[in-house]
Amino acid sequence: MKRKKKRKMQYNEEHLIVFLSKKVKNIGDTTAKAIAEYFDSSVVKFSSLESNFEHFKNSSGKPKLSNAQIREIKDVINMYIKDISQPINNLWISVLIRDFVRHSIDELQRTQLENLLINPFLVKSFGFDDHKEVVTFYFYQKITRSIVTSWGFTVEGLLLCSGAEYSDISGFDVKVE
C-alpha cells in the first residue's frame, strides 16, 4: 500500500502570516494568502502597529475584511508575536508553543461532564465506588489524550521549523540529520 504524501508545511514568513490570519473568524486559505501577498510576505510589515488594510480591497473596490476582522488580526498578532526581531524559525517556534498552550487551556475550559463519554461497563470493571473517581478518571483520560496528541503535532512542527525534514520511511513522520 502506497503511503499518502503529507502536505508539507513551510515555515517561512508567508506561511506564518497565513497561519496567524486563519486564526480570525471567517478567514480561510484564500483570504489569508491574499493578506500575506498584500504585506509582501513580510512578517515585519504584517505585525507593525501601523499595518494598514486601507487598500486591501476586492476587484469591485469593497474592503476584503470587516473592521472586526482587522481588530482581531491585530489581537492575534499581539497574542502570538512578542519579539519581531527574532529570526523566522524562532518566531515560528514561539507561535507554535503559544498556540499549543492556548489550545490546551481552551480544551480544559471546554471540558464538561456531558462530553466525557463515560462507559458504565468500564466503570464496573474498574470497580469505581463513587462518582468522583469516575469523573476524575474520565476527565484525565480525555485531557491527557487530547494534550498528548496536540503536543505530538507541536513537536513535529518545532522539529520541522528547526531543520528536520519529512521522512519517507513508513512509520516515521520526520527525520533529523
N, C-alpha and C positions, 0 to 999 in steps of 0.2 A: 504494500500500500504506500503510495507516494505521500510524503509529508507536505501539508499545506504550507506555503510560504507566508510568513507573517509580514504584515505591513510594517516596514521599518520606520520608527520614529526618528526624526532628525533633530538633534539637539543644537540647533542654531538659533540666531535671533528671530528669523521669520517665524519659525515654529513656536518659539516662546511667546511671541505676540499672538499667534493663533490660539495657542493653549490657554493663555490668560483671557483673551477676548471671548472664548467659548464658555467661560465661567458666567457670563452675563446672560440673563434670560432672553430667549429668542434670538440669540446669535449662534448661527451654525457655521459649518465649514466655509461656505461661500463668502459670507459677510466677514468672517474672521480673517480669511485670506485677503479680502479686499482691504481690511483695516491694516494688515501687515504691509501690503503694497502701498497704501496711502502714506504710511510713515517710512517708506523706502526700506522696509525690513530692519529698521534701526530701533533697538530697544531704548536707546537714549532719547530719541525723538518721541517715541510712543509714551515713555514714562515721565517725560518732563511735565511739570505742573502747567506749563504753557501749552500742552497738547491741545490743538485746536481742530475740531471736527467741522469747522465752518464750511469748508469746501468739499466735505465728504458727502456727495450727493449722487443720486441715480441719474440716468440719462435724461429724465424729464425735469431735472433740477430740484427734486424733492430730497430732503435730508434722508440718508440711509439709516440713521439712528435717531431714536427719540432722546429727549433731554434726560429722561430717567436712565436710559441705557448708557449715555455718556457719563452721567454721575456714577453709575455702577462700575463702569470701566475704571474710572479714577479710584473708586474704592478698592477694586481688585488690585490695581497697581500698588496702592498704599499698603494693602494687606500682604502682598507677595514679594514686592521688590523693596528691599531695605537699603541696599548699597549698590547703586547703579555703576559704580566704578570697578566692580568686580569683573573678571573675565566671564565670558558667556557660560562656560562649564560650571563655574562657581554659582552663577545666577540660577542655572538650571537645578543644581543640587539644592540650593536654598528653596526654590519654588517647589520642587518635588517633596521635600521634607515638610514644608509648611502645608502643602496640600494633603499629605498623609495624615498629619496631626489634625488638621481641620476636619477631614472626613471621619477620622476615628472618634473625635468628640461628637460630631453630628450623629454618628451611629449609636453612641452611648445615649445621647439625649433622646433619640427617636425610639429606642427600645422600650416596649411596653409589654405587659403581661400577655395581652392578646396575641402578640406576634412571636411568642416563644416556642410554639409548636410542641406542646407537651404530649408525650406518648405515655398513656396510662399503663401499658404493658411494661415499658421500661421502668417506670416509677415503681411498679410492683416488684419487678425482678431485682431492682437495686435495693429494695427494702426501705425506701424512704418512709419515715414515720410522721413527718409534719410538712405542711405547705412551705415553710421557709426553706427546708432542704431542697424541695422540688424546684422552687423558683430560683434559688441560688445556683443550683446545678445547671438548669437550662439557660439562665442568664449568662453564666460563664461560658457555656458551650457556644451560644450564639455569638457573643462578643469576641471570644478568642478565635473562632473560625473566621469571622469577618476581618478582624485586625491582622491575623497572621497571613491571610490571603492578600490583603491590601499591602502589607509590608513586603511580601514577596515581589509584587509588581513594582513597588517603590525601589527596592534594592536593584531589580533588573534595570530600571531607568537610571539609577545612580551609577551603576556599572557602565551602562552604555554611554552616558554623557561624560564618563571619565576615561573613555578609550576602549572599552570592551566592544566586542562585535557579536552579532547573532551567530549562533553555532549551526552548522549543517549536520551535526551528529544527532541522531534521533534520541530523544530523552533529555537533551540539554538545550537550554534556551540561549545562553550566552557563553562566549569563550573569552578568556583573558590571556594575552600572550606576554 
